């Protein structure tokens, strides 16, 4: 049988759509929470300027997505650097 799912087209390192959806919603919730906290600390009405909440939600979702993609893009670089440092430490240990 032929598997027509999109999972075979997606590279192994990238997060799935479900994970990215969770990340987006989490970032949006954090953005909203920061805005509500900011208004609460200043003792203002929590929904004082609703457009600021919308902006915070969008920026939070965007930032969360960027963090995940940055992490996935830089994972090989970090692993290479760790391998170099481990080799250097092993060489220093044997010397």
C-alpha positions in Angstrom: 0.0 0.0 0.0 1.0 3.6 -0.6 1.3 6.0 2.4 0.0 9.4 1.4 0.6 11.1 4.7 2.7 14.2 4.8 4.9 12.8 7.5 7.2 11.3 4.9 7.7 14.7 3.3 8.7 16.4 6.5 12.4 16.3 7.5 13.1 14.5 10.7 14.4 17.5 12.7 11.5 19.8 12.2 8.6 19.9 14.7 5.3 18.5 13.6 2.2 20.7 12.9 0.7 19.6 16.2 3.8 20.7 18.1 3.9 24.1 16.2 0.2 24.6 17.0 0.9 24.0 20.7 3.9 26.4 20.5 1.8 29.1 18.8 -1.0 28.8 21.3 1.5 28.8 24.2 3.2 31.9 22.9 -0.1 33.7 22.4 -1.1 32.8 25.9 2.2 34.1 27.3 1.8 37.4 25.3 -1.7 37.9 26.6 -0.6 37.0 30.2 2.2 39.6 30.0 -0.2 42.3 28.9 -2.7 41.4 31.6 0.1 41.3 34.2 1.4 44.7 33.0 -2.0 46.3 33.4 -2.7 44.5 36.8 0.7 45.7 38.3 -0.1 49.3 37.2 -3.6 48.9 38.8 -5.3 49.7 35.5 -8.4 47.9 34.1 -7.1 44.6 32.7 -8.7 45.1 29.3 -7.9 48.8 29.1 -6.7 48.9 25.5 -7.9 45.8 23.7 -5.6 46.4 20.6 -2.6 46.1 22.9 -3.8 42.6 23.9 -4.1 41.6 20.2 -0.6 42.9 19.5 0.8 41.1 22.5 -0.9 37.8 21.4 0.5 38.1 17.9 4.0 39.0 19.1 4.0 36.2 21.6 3.0 33.6 19.0 5.6 34.9 16.6 8.4 34.9 19.2 7.5 31.4 20.3 7.6 30.1 16.7 10.9 31.8 16.1 12.5 30.3 19.2 11.5 26.8 18.1 12.7 27.3 14.5 15.9 28.8 15.7 16.5 25.9 18.1 15.9 23.4 15.3 18.2 25.3 12.8 21.0 25.6 15.3 20.9 22.1 16.8 23.6 20.7 14.3 25.8 23.7 15.1 25.5 23.2 18.8 26.2 19.4 18.5 29.3 20.1 16.4 30.6 22.6 18.9 30.0 20.1 21.8 31.8 17.4 19.9 34.8 19.7 19.3 34.9 20.7 23.0 34.6 17.0 24.1 37.5 16.1 21.8 39.5 19.0 23.1 38.8 18.0 26.7 39.8 14.4 26.0 43.0 15.5 24.3 43.8 17.7 27.3 43.0 14.8 29.7 45.4 12.4 27.9 48.2 14.9 27.7 
